[in-house]
Amino acid sequence: MLPTTPLTKKQMGYLVLVASVAGAVGVLGVDLLGAGQFGGLGPAQWQALGGCGLLALFGASLTFIHEPRDVPVQPRLSFKDLPPFWRWLILGLFGLALLALAFELVVYLHYTISLLRFPFDYDQGEGFELYDTLLHAQWQWPYRDSQAFPFYTSIYPPFFHILTVPLVWLFGSQMWTGRLVGFAASLLASAAIGWGVWRASGNRIIALLAGLTFLASNYTFHIGPLFRQHMTMVMFETVGIVALAQVDGTPRPIRRHRALWLGLACLLAAGYTKQLALATVVAGFISLFVINPRRAVLLGALFAGIAGGIFLWINLATEGWWYVSIIRANINAFDQGQAVSFYRQWLELHGVIATLALARLVYEIYWTRLSGYAIWFALAFVNGALSGKFGAGESYFVTTTAAACVLAGIALAKVWERASIKQLTFRIGLLVIPLLFLFQTRLTWHMYTDGFYAPLAQFMGLTSERGYYDSQGYTQLGPRPTRADHEAGQRIADLARVADGPVFSEEAAFVLVAGKPVITNAFPQLVMYQAGLFDPRQEIAQIEAKGFGLVILRAQFYPPPVLQALGVNYQPLTDIWMNNFQYRILERRP
């Protein structure tokens, strides 16, 4: 019988030891079961065994920990107890930190408005997300056999598109619909971060700054207002974890039950928004298991039954193409160097909150009770390794950023609380906290350098030929679409409109604006071809028959045989630049 009381650190340690041994046996078992097929342990297996060894050492360290004791409540100082000079100095620093973060929010709003007005793909693939939404609005699944005309499928779960469907019903095929949903999701995630910090610490000031720090992240800024499901996934993840953190921190049973079911519903929604949410789902159930193992196992079985039932239903409704598109097509080639570079970039940009979150994680592991936020941060950070997949990017660290903001906020709130025992430590603590927020904001600083931003940019010594500065360096995302970009997109759409027959386009927005059917989905075709799931012969046959009136290419993310067939049967018509990208427009060869 599983216990219904919280696990001790020693019990956690034994469980981690068992898990590490089971993992090592599993790694070795792969080699034993494939006897004669594998030439001993490969590099990946040795790395996995090394990871199991480190996990075992970590588990062993937990077995020596004594349970934390409640610390007696001591009298605390407040702002009113500070001398006037220190009070105004500290208030000024907090005000400066809030002003800097508020300015970044203004930049974010400006960027969002510029994208809401832009009717074409800003980030490649947005148009296909709109087309998925249109299919859902017509009660059709986008998970299909992409080897047959119109050679289309989707490789993402449906919930983000379903959320956007009402806007499409009301306003039609508009790119701003999904961008508005993504932007709203980023604001909700920020609010959930702030609320979670406040509930855990009672500190409203740090809660506000923590929530704004999430919005000030370069990654949130770049991805938030796109027609992408990622920010909506992060919103559901954040709300879910924050809700579960209230389950045993709320005295009233009815509120505990509401928090529990809200958290589980959000985790389910996150998983059916994007597959990457699996790590957060696991973190949520681990946090429940630590508090009440029996309840966690029972709820886990219920959750798995519901999630599995939905999966099987969609798979049956799509004749198996759901599984092929969502699971098999997302098992891509892995580049360890790419993952390391993304880890390095995230740590350089988020060094302050990353350090604070890591310090709080270690503190909770060895000196106090382990919170769901600490578990979430640990698993989200590890899950960032998936950024090494082909086609992955910085978005894989947005969840890590959200978790770090929560945990770092709690860490600073606890520092504030501990420092308020004595005048000297209180003064030092309240000086350091806003300075840390200012330093973190400077690490992720991004702004436009033209228009009414120009005086501040000149004062800060920030220049950019593109009219946009980003501490991350050169980024494809961030600059606002210009009037020239609007005109270039319309030129391409006009060419698609007058083309004879369907248009073979790497971006769907052009053909949607032109009123043409959407043909192909480039990136899913490429990864499915690499995985042996896409046979391009029918598509190549239609290309050789010159069945497309126009071809629009950007990154040329098509299988090599398809690109070769296009080169043989189509010739350049013109090149058009939009958003600093060259679009190659091809017409039929005579």
NUBARO-134746 format. One line per field, with one value per residue (C-alpha): residue number from 1; chain; x, y, z. Coordinates in nm, 3 decimals, decimal comma. Each point is the difference from the previous one (the first is absolute). Example, Ala and Ser with C-alpha at 12.3 -4.5 7.8 and 13.67 -1.06 7.14 Angstrom:
// residues 2
pos c(1  2)
unit c(A  A)
px c(1,230  0,137)
py c(-0,450  0,344)
pz c(0,780  -0,066)
END
This chain:
// residues 590
pos c(1  2  3  4  5  6  7  8  9  10  11  12  13  14  15  16  17  18  19  20  21  22  23  24  25  26  27  28  29  30  31  32  33  34  35  36  37  38  39  40  41  42  43  44  45  46  47  48  49  50  51  52  53  54  55  56  57  58  59  60  61  62  63  64  65  66  67  68  69  70  71  72  73  74  75  76  77  78  79  80  81  82  83  84  85  86  87  88  89  90  91  92  93  94  95  96  97  98  99  100  101  102  103  104  105  106  107  108  109  110  111  112  113  114  115  116  117  118  119  120  121  122  123  124  125  126  127  128  129  130  131  132  133  134  135  136  137  138  139  140  141  142  143  144  145  146  147  148  149  150  151  152  153  154  155  156  157  158  159  160  161  162  163  164  165  166  167  168  169  170  171  172  173  174  175  176  177  178  179  180  181  182  183  184  185  186  187  188  189  190  191  192  193  194  195  196  197  198  199  200  201  202  203  204  205  206  207  208  209  210  211  212  213  214  215  216  217  218  219  220  221  222  223  224  225  226  227  228  229  230  231  232  233  234  235  236  237  238  239  240  241  242  243  244  245  246  247  248  249  250  251  252  253  254  255  256  257  258  259  260  261  262  263  264  265  266  267  268  269  270  271  272  273  274  275  276  277  278  279  280  281  282  283  284  285  286  287  288  289  290  291  292  293  294  295  296  297  298  299  300  301  302  303  304  305  306  307  308  309  310  311  312  313  314  315  316  317  318  319  320  321  322  323  324  325  326  327  328  329  330  331  332  333  334  335  336  337  338  339  340  341  342  343  344  345  346  347  348  349  350  351  352  353  354  355  356  357  358  359  360  361  362  363  364  365  366  367  368  369  370  371  372  373  374  375  376  377  378  379  380  381  382  383  384  385  386  387  388  389  390  391  392  393  394  395  396  397  398  399  400  401  402  403  404  405  406  407  408  409  410  411  412  413  414  415  416  417  418  419  420  421  422  423  424  425  426  427  428  429  430  431  432  433  434  435  436  437  438  439  440  441  442  443  444  445  446  447  448  449  450  451  452  453  454  455  456  457  458  459  460  461  462  463  464  465  466  467  468  469  470  471  472  473  474  475  476  477  478  479  480  481  482  483  484  485  486  487  488  489  490  491  492  493  494  495  496  497  498  499  500  501  502  503  504  505  506  507  508  509  510  511  512  513  514  515  516  517  518  519  520  521  522  523  524  525  526  527  528  529  530  531  532  533  534  535  536  537  538  539  540  541  542  543  544  545  546  547  548  549  550  551  552  553  554  555  556  557  558  559  560  561  562  563  564  565  566  567  568  569  570  571  572  573  574  575  576  577  578  579  580  581  582  583  584  585  586  587  588  589  590)
unit c(A  A  A  A  A  A  A  A  A  A  A  A  A  A  A  A  A  A  A  A  A  A  A  A  A  A  A  A  A  A  A  A  A  A  A  A  A  A  A  A  A  A  A  A  A  A  A  A  A  A  A  A  A  A  A  A  A  A  A  A  A  A  A  A  A  A  A  A  A  A  A  A  A  A  A  A  A  A  A  A  A  A  A  A  A  A  A  A  A  A  A  A  A  A  A  A  A  A  A  A  A  A  A  A  A  A  A  A  A  A  A  A  A  A  A  A  A  A  A  A  A  A  A  A  A  A  A  A  A  A  A  A  A  A  A  A  A  A  A  A  A  A  A  A  A  A  A  A  A  A  A  A  A  A  A  A  A  A  A  A  A  A  A  A  A  A  A  A  A  A  A  A  A  A  A  A  A  A  A  A  A  A  A  A  A  A  A  A  A  A  A  A  A  A  A  A  A  A  A  A  A  A  A  A  A  A  A  A  A  A  A  A  A  A  A  A  A  A  A  A  A  A  A  A  A  A  A  A  A  A  A  A  A  A  A  A  A  A  A  A  A  A  A  A  A  A  A  A  A  A  A  A  A  A  A  A  A  A  A  A  A  A  A  A  A  A  A  A  A  A  A  A  A  A  A  A  A  A  A  A  A  A  A  A  A  A  A  A  A  A  A  A  A  A  A  A  A  A  A  A  A  A  A  A  A  A  A  A  A  A  A  A  A  A  A  A  A  A  A  A  A  A  A  A  A  A  A  A  A  A  A  A  A  A  A  A  A  A  A  A  A  A  A  A  A  A  A  A  A  A  A  A  A  A  A  A  A  A  A  A  A  A  A  A  A  A  A  A  A  A  A  A  A  A  A  A  A  A  A  A  A  A  A  A  A  A  A  A  A  A  A  A  A  A  A  A  A  A  A  A  A  A  A  A  A  A  A  A  A  A  A  A  A  A  A  A  A  A  A  A  A  A  A  A  A  A  A  A  A  A  A  A  A  A  A  A  A  A  A  A  A  A  A  A  A  A  A  A  A  A  A  A  A  A  A  A  A  A  A  A  A  A  A  A  A  A  A  A  A  A  A  A  A  A  A  A  A  A  A  A  A  A  A  A  A  A  A  A  A  A  A  A  A  A  A  A  A  A  A  A  A  A  A  A  A  A  A  A  A  A  A  A  A  A  A  A  A  A  A  A  A  A  A  A  A  A  A  A  A  A  A  A  A  A  A  A  A  A  A  A  A  A  A  A  A  A  A  A  A  A  A  A  A  A  A  A  A  A  A  A  A  A  A  A  A  A  A  A  A  A  A  A  A  A  A  A  A  A  A  A  A  A  A  A  A  A  A  A  A  A)
px c(0,000  0,143  0,027  -0,221  0,249  0,284  0,319  0,309  0,328  0,139  -0,291  0,051  0,366  -0,080  -0,250  0,261  0,252  -0,249  -0,076  0,369  0,067  -0,306  0,121  0,347  -0,149  -0,220  0,297  0,198  -0,308  -0,022  0,342  -0,073  -0,333  0,167  0,284  0,191  -0,162  0,191  0,375  0,006  -0,110  -0,020  0,069  -0,366  -0,019  0,318  -0,145  -0,324  0,193  0,193  -0,329  -0,130  0,318  -0,042  -0,364  0,105  0,247  -0,273  -0,240  0,263  0,060  -0,370  0,008  0,221  -0,230  -0,202  -0,348  -0,017  -0,147  -0,235  0,187  -0,155  -0,157  0,211  -0,093  0,046  0,093  -0,198  0,065  -0,126  0,285  0,266  0,161  -0,142  0,316  0,007  -0,373  0,008  0,315  -0,152  -0,333  0,187  0,185  -0,320  -0,167  0,286  -0,027  -0,375  0,048  0,252  -0,230  -0,301  0,196  0,072  -0,372  -0,068  0,247  -0,175  -0,339  0,141  0,144  -0,329  -0,207  0,232  -0,042  -0,377  -0,009  0,222  -0,210  0,283  0,243  0,242  0,148  0,005  -0,286  -0,250  -0,223  -0,025  -0,116  -0,274  -0,091  -0,019  -0,238  -0,212  -0,024  -0,110  -0,254  -0,141  -0,008  0,289  0,319  0,333  0,168  0,004  0,194  0,240  0,112  -0,325  -0,124  -0,001  0,305  -0,091  0,012  0,061  0,244  -0,144  -0,292  -0,328  -0,088  0,161  -0,179  -0,329  0,036  0,049  -0,297  -0,263  0,202  0,024  -0,375  -0,058  0,269  0,101  0,344  0,208  0,358  -0,058  -0,242  0,261  0,254  -0,246  -0,055  0,377  0,047  -0,289  0,151  0,331  -0,181  -0,190  0,323  0,160  -0,298  0,015  0,372  -0,068  -0,295  0,203  0,285  -0,248  -0,180  0,330  0,153  -0,262  0,231  -0,196  0,293  0,222  -0,300  -0,061  0,366  0,025  -0,301  0,134  0,343  -0,159  -0,148  0,338  0,177  0,127  -0,161  -0,343  0,027  0,093  -0,256  -0,294  -0,197  0,057  -0,266  0,164  -0,123  0,310  -0,096  -0,346  0,163  0,221  -0,305  -0,181  0,318  0,046  -0,361  -0,004  0,311  -0,105  -0,345  0,147  0,229  -0,312  -0,145  0,148  0,057  -0,367  -0,191  -0,348  -0,070  -0,215  0,285  0,247  -0,223  -0,045  0,375  0,064  -0,244  0,097  0,365  -0,067  -0,226  0,270  0,268  -0,225  -0,062  0,374  0,076  -0,261  0,135  0,356  0,181  0,286  -0,225  0,059  0,283  -0,231  -0,269  0,257  0,114  -0,359  -0,059  0,336  -0,095  -0,332  0,179  0,238  -0,298  -0,232  0,124  -0,329  -0,203  0,261  -0,007  -0,380  -0,020  0,281  -0,194  -0,311  0,204  0,167  -0,337  -0,150  0,308  0,032  -0,369  0,023  0,311  -0,166  -0,316  0,193  0,213  -0,308  -0,164  0,307  0,060  0,333  0,151  -0,023  0,257  0,223  -0,011  0,015  0,238  0,205  0,051  0,137  0,283  0,266  0,376  0,179  0,299  0,168  0,198  -0,321  -0,150  0,313  -0,004  -0,363  0,078  0,291  -0,211  -0,284  0,239  0,174  -0,331  -0,166  0,302  -0,155  -0,328  0,177  0,250  -0,269  -0,226  0,284  0,100  -0,359  -0,025  0,309  -0,125  -0,339  0,159  0,234  -0,132  -0,375  -0,312  0,008  -0,258  -0,170  0,166  0,347  -0,092  -0,146  0,313  0,227  -0,196  -0,058  0,374  0,081  -0,273  0,184  0,235  -0,265  0,106  0,265  -0,266  -0,001  -0,236  0,001  0,084  0,002  -0,370  0,096  0,126  -0,308  -0,141  0,338  -0,016  -0,347  0,106  0,318  -0,200  -0,227  0,279  0,232  -0,286  -0,065  0,374  0,021  -0,318  0,151  0,320  -0,212  -0,176  0,319  0,181  -0,277  0,111  0,278  0,044  0,334  -0,104  -0,335  0,168  0,246  -0,270  -0,233  0,287  0,109  -0,345  -0,090  0,356  -0,031  -0,322  0,171  0,298  -0,226  -0,196  0,324  0,100  -0,319  -0,026  -0,161  -0,152  -0,055  0,253  -0,200  -0,303  -0,077  0,241  0,298  0,093  0,016  0,189  0,255  0,033  0,068  0,238  -0,215  0,004  -0,141  -0,042  -0,327  -0,142  -0,005  0,253  -0,001  0,248  -0,029  0,174  -0,139  -0,352  -0,247  -0,284  -0,041  0,022  -0,339  -0,129  0,044  -0,224  0,235  -0,061  -0,378  0,035  0,235  -0,242  -0,286  0,206  0,059  -0,369  -0,100  0,229  -0,161  -0,349  0,054  0,190  -0,160  -0,085  0,103  0,307  0,283  0,093  0,237  -0,208  -0,377  -0,097  0,064  -0,241  -0,258  0,002  -0,017  -0,300  0,186  0,007  0,290  0,238  0,275  0,145  0,372  0,162  -0,220  0,073  0,374  0,010  -0,237  0,218  0,308  -0,186  -0,111  -0,365  -0,046  0,025  0,017  -0,071  -0,357  0,106  0,292  -0,229  -0,225  0,305  0,126  -0,346  0,035  -0,327  0,081  -0,043  0,263  0,264  0,089  0,311  0,175  0,220  -0,057  -0,091  -0,114  0,139  0,300  -0,178  -0,286  0,241  0,179  -0,328  -0,092  0,336  -0,044  -0,358  -0,021  0,214  0,054  -0,262  0,111  0,144  -0,183  0,141  -0,231  0,100  0,366  -0,062  0,028  -0,306  0,067  -0,295  0,011  -0,212  -0,038  0,282  -0,108)
py c(0,000  0,334  0,267  0,307  0,216  0,207  -0,185  0,063  0,097  -0,341  -0,175  0,222  -0,098  -0,372  0,051  0,191  -0,280  -0,259  0,212  0,043  -0,374  -0,076  0,252  -0,156  -0,349  0,130  0,152  -0,322  -0,202  0,173  -0,136  -0,349  -0,032  0,100  -0,249  -0,025  0,314  0,264  0,036  0,058  0,313  0,311  0,362  0,068  -0,309  0,098  0,346  -0,155  -0,222  0,304  0,177  -0,299  0,006  0,368  -0,063  -0,279  0,231  0,261  -0,258  -0,124  0,356  0,033  -0,304  0,189  0,302  0,062  0,142  0,381  0,150  0,294  0,322  0,212  0,321  0,302  0,369  0,155  0,349  0,192  0,299  0,227  -0,116  0,122  0,344  0,250  0,003  -0,378  -0,016  0,241  -0,154  -0,349  0,123  0,176  -0,319  -0,204  0,274  -0,004  -0,379  0,026  0,283  -0,204  -0,303  0,219  0,147  -0,349  -0,071  0,306  -0,130  -0,337  0,163  0,200  -0,316  -0,185  0,272  0,006  -0,377  0,013  0,236  -0,222  -0,248  -0,228  -0,245  0,180  -0,324  -0,282  -0,244  0,240  -0,023  -0,377  0,048  0,225  -0,266  -0,263  0,233  0,039  -0,377  -0,034  0,280  -0,217  -0,307  -0,166  -0,152  0,125  -0,338  -0,165  -0,204  0,264  -0,231  0,071  0,331  0,265  -0,151  0,150  -0,100  0,164  -0,121  0,190  -0,077  0,185  0,193  0,332  -0,005  -0,091  0,300  0,223  -0,142  0,239  0,300  -0,155  -0,062  0,366  0,173  -0,250  -0,110  0,263  -0,042  0,231  -0,245  -0,252  0,272  0,162  -0,334  -0,047  0,352  -0,040  -0,332  0,172  0,255  -0,275  -0,193  0,316  0,055  -0,363  0,039  0,310  -0,161  -0,311  0,205  0,202  -0,310  -0,163  0,305  0,269  0,254  0,201  0,212  -0,293  -0,183  0,291  0,023  -0,377  -0,003  0,295  -0,164  -0,287  0,243  0,177  -0,321  0,009  -0,339  0,109  0,317  -0,182  -0,281  0,139  0,178  -0,261  -0,231  -0,286  -0,240  0,025  0,295  -0,143  -0,323  0,196  0,183  -0,326  -0,146  0,301  0,022  -0,377  -0,009  0,311  -0,152  -0,332  0,192  0,122  -0,347  -0,047  0,366  0,094  -0,070  -0,027  -0,343  0,142  0,228  -0,288  -0,207  0,288  0,058  -0,370  -0,042  0,332  -0,104  -0,340  0,149  0,254  -0,271  -0,203  0,311  0,073  -0,351  0,028  0,342  -0,122  -0,324  0,181  0,046  -0,363  0,104  0,242  -0,267  -0,232  0,281  0,062  -0,362  -0,031  0,301  -0,168  -0,328  0,168  0,138  -0,301  -0,307  -0,191  0,294  0,071  -0,358  -0,009  0,337  -0,102  -0,306  0,213  0,261  -0,264  -0,157  0,330  0,108  -0,345  -0,012  0,334  -0,122  -0,321  0,185  0,243  -0,282  -0,198  0,310  0,067  -0,363  -0,011  0,318  0,175  -0,242  0,024  0,380  0,077  -0,268  -0,159  0,319  0,177  -0,248  0,209  -0,006  0,131  0,236  0,014  0,310  0,184  -0,083  0,119  0,328  0,063  -0,079  0,243  0,272  -0,042  0,015  0,309  0,181  -0,116  -0,029  0,172  -0,191  -0,324  0,036  0,094  -0,286  -0,251  0,124  -0,029  -0,350  -0,116  0,167  -0,171  -0,337  0,001  0,251  0,043  -0,152  -0,072  0,203  -0,077  0,308  -0,141  -0,334  0,184  0,211  -0,304  -0,201  0,300  0,072  -0,361  0,000  0,284  -0,266  -0,069  0,328  -0,211  -0,155  0,094  0,295  0,094  0,347  0,243  -0,062  -0,323  0,213  0,218  -0,245  0,000  0,380  -0,005  -0,254  0,198  0,322  -0,167  -0,167  0,303  0,223  -0,229  -0,007  0,380  0,026  -0,239  0,205  0,309  -0,184  -0,135  0,333  0,190  -0,128  0,258  0,355  -0,061  -0,316  0,160  0,298  -0,214  -0,244  0,273  0,161  -0,322  -0,125  0,287  0,007  -0,368  0,071  0,290  -0,216  -0,275  0,253  0,129  -0,354  -0,041  0,360  0,050  0,309  0,185  0,267  0,219  0,228  0,111  -0,266  0,174  0,243  -0,279  -0,229  0,276  0,066  -0,370  -0,021  -0,255  0,004  -0,233  0,026  -0,192  0,240  -0,270  -0,085  -0,336  -0,113  -0,346  0,130  -0,049  -0,143  -0,078  0,091  0,340  0,264  0,143  -0,065  0,315  0,149  -0,154  -0,341  0,048  0,098  -0,293  -0,248  0,142  -0,029  -0,369  -0,054  0,177  -0,228  -0,300  0,135  0,029  -0,330  -0,268  -0,289  -0,079  0,165  -0,201  0,231  -0,047  0,250  -0,029  0,362  0,107  -0,254  0,060  0,372  -0,084  -0,229  -0,308  -0,347  -0,082  -0,255  -0,178  0,072  0,025  -0,075  -0,301  -0,142  0,035  -0,160  -0,277  -0,065  -0,019  -0,250  -0,212  0,101  0,202  -0,134  0,302  -0,187  0,128  0,355  -0,023  -0,140  0,306  0,228  -0,173  0,042  0,371  -0,013  0,305  0,348  0,156  -0,105  0,215  -0,096  0,151  -0,234  -0,293  -0,239  -0,271  -0,351  0,012  -0,198  0,251  0,294  -0,172  -0,055  0,367  0,109  -0,214  0,102  0,359  0,306  0,329  0,267  0,255  0,039  0,206  0,099  0,006  0,017  -0,026  -0,331  -0,074  -0,162  -0,180  -0,002  -0,271  -0,050  -0,296  -0,065  0,012)
pz c(0,000  -0,102  0,273  0,008  0,191  -0,150  -0,086  0,208  -0,166  0,091  -0,175  -0,304  -0,001  -0,003  -0,285  -0,202  0,061  -0,123  -0,307  -0,082  0,026  -0,214  -0,257  -0,014  -0,038  -0,280  -0,184  0,029  -0,091  -0,337  -0,085  0,138  -0,185  -0,323  0,038  -0,322  -0,144  0,196  0,031  0,375  0,184  -0,216  0,102  0,082  0,223  0,186  0,057  0,124  0,240  0,122  0,061  0,198  0,208  0,082  0,085  0,236  0,176  0,036  0,143  0,243  0,124  0,083  0,229  0,249  0,032  0,314  -0,043  0,024  0,311  0,016  0,071  0,279  -0,127  0,093  0,000  -0,346  -0,106  -0,263  -0,225  0,273  0,224  -0,243  0,036  -0,253  -0,216  -0,033  -0,055  -0,294  -0,145  0,002  -0,132  -0,279  -0,098  -0,001  -0,201  -0,250  -0,036  -0,051  -0,254  -0,200  -0,011  -0,083  -0,292  -0,130  0,024  -0,217  -0,259  0,013  -0,058  -0,294  -0,155  0,051  -0,163  -0,302  -0,043  0,045  -0,300  -0,218  -0,205  -0,116  0,160  0,230  0,132  -0,250  0,057  0,156  -0,306  0,037  0,360  -0,137  -0,254  0,276  0,182  -0,314  -0,034  0,363  -0,058  -0,282  0,231  -0,182  0,140  -0,143  0,064  -0,341  -0,249  -0,130  -0,282  -0,188  -0,139  0,151  0,173  0,337  0,365  0,338  0,266  0,299  0,235  -0,055  0,315  -0,093  -0,335  0,166  0,234  -0,304  -0,194  0,149  -0,120  -0,348  -0,003  0,087  -0,208  -0,266  -0,113  0,179  0,118  0,299  0,162  0,112  0,073  0,237  0,175  0,040  0,136  0,246  0,111  0,081  0,217  0,182  0,057  0,143  0,228  0,118  0,078  0,208  0,177  0,077  0,151  0,206  0,129  0,097  0,165  0,061  -0,168  -0,258  -0,118  -0,093  -0,146  -0,238  -0,099  -0,055  -0,232  -0,201  -0,022  -0,191  -0,254  -0,027  -0,106  -0,359  -0,059  0,124  -0,207  -0,320  0,023  0,198  -0,276  -0,271  -0,146  0,187  0,265  0,218  0,220  0,057  0,115  0,243  0,133  0,075  0,153  0,227  0,113  0,054  0,220  0,196  0,060  0,120  0,236  0,181  0,059  0,345  0,077  0,015  0,324  -0,156  -0,160  -0,279  -0,111  0,015  -0,225  -0,244  -0,013  -0,055  -0,287  -0,158  0,010  -0,155  -0,268  -0,093  -0,020  -0,232  -0,211  -0,012  -0,126  -0,274  -0,095  -0,058  0,075  0,176  0,305  0,102  0,234  0,182  0,029  0,160  0,232  0,107  0,094  0,176  0,213  0,083  0,075  0,244  0,195  -0,020  -0,193  0,004  -0,131  -0,270  -0,130  -0,013  -0,173  -0,234  -0,109  -0,060  -0,189  -0,216  -0,076  -0,115  -0,198  -0,154  -0,088  -0,182  -0,182  -0,116  -0,107  -0,221  -0,136  -0,101  -0,149  -0,214  -0,101  0,184  -0,145  0,338  0,146  -0,306  -0,006  0,372  0,126  -0,276  -0,202  0,308  0,062  -0,172  -0,028  0,312  0,001  0,340  -0,097  -0,087  0,339  0,182  -0,194  0,100  0,365  -0,011  -0,159  0,251  0,295  -0,137  -0,051  0,322  0,227  0,301  0,019  -0,099  0,287  0,250  -0,110  0,017  0,345  0,120  -0,150  0,191  0,319  -0,023  -0,070  0,300  0,254  -0,029  -0,153  -0,372  -0,193  -0,329  -0,148  0,069  -0,159  -0,300  -0,049  0,020  -0,257  -0,229  0,001  -0,088  -0,265  -0,171  -0,135  -0,265  -0,159  -0,170  -0,226  -0,366  -0,039  0,371  0,126  0,289  0,064  0,175  0,292  0,053  0,255  0,178  0,007  0,156  0,265  0,075  0,045  0,257  0,194  -0,014  0,119  0,295  0,078  0,008  0,208  0,254  0,004  0,070  0,282  0,159  -0,036  0,177  0,340  0,040  -0,128  -0,174  -0,184  -0,084  -0,164  -0,193  -0,111  -0,122  -0,190  -0,169  -0,109  -0,240  -0,128  -0,093  -0,190  -0,179  -0,093  -0,130  -0,205  -0,150  -0,098  -0,205  -0,118  -0,339  -0,154  -0,322  -0,086  -0,235  0,038  0,354  0,130  -0,165  0,284  0,259  -0,241  -0,064  0,373  0,060  -0,296  -0,183  -0,379  -0,264  -0,375  0,031  0,256  0,267  0,272  0,175  0,265  -0,152  -0,312  -0,348  0,011  -0,275  0,234  0,160  -0,275  -0,098  -0,352  -0,209  -0,265  -0,255  0,159  -0,027  -0,366  -0,073  0,156  -0,203  -0,321  0,068  0,082  -0,323  -0,200  0,170  -0,072  -0,377  -0,031  -0,214  0,233  0,357  0,150  0,154  0,291  0,290  0,198  0,014  0,069  -0,360  -0,144  0,271  -0,076  -0,372  0,054  -0,122  0,160  0,233  -0,154  0,200  0,343  -0,052  0,335  0,091  -0,345  0,056  0,346  -0,110  -0,304  0,225  0,221  -0,296  0,044  -0,320  -0,354  -0,236  -0,324  -0,043  0,077  -0,242  -0,269  0,032  -0,011  -0,314  -0,153  0,083  0,185  0,211  -0,141  0,225  0,254  0,304  0,198  0,300  0,209  -0,240  0,282  -0,240  -0,055  -0,240  -0,277  0,005  -0,028  -0,288  -0,183  0,049  -0,140  -0,311  -0,077  0,121  -0,065  0,190  -0,061  0,259  0,349  0,261  0,338  0,303  0,369  -0,105  -0,177  -0,368  -0,153  -0,326  -0,237  -0,269  -0,310  -0,238  -0,240  -0,366)
END
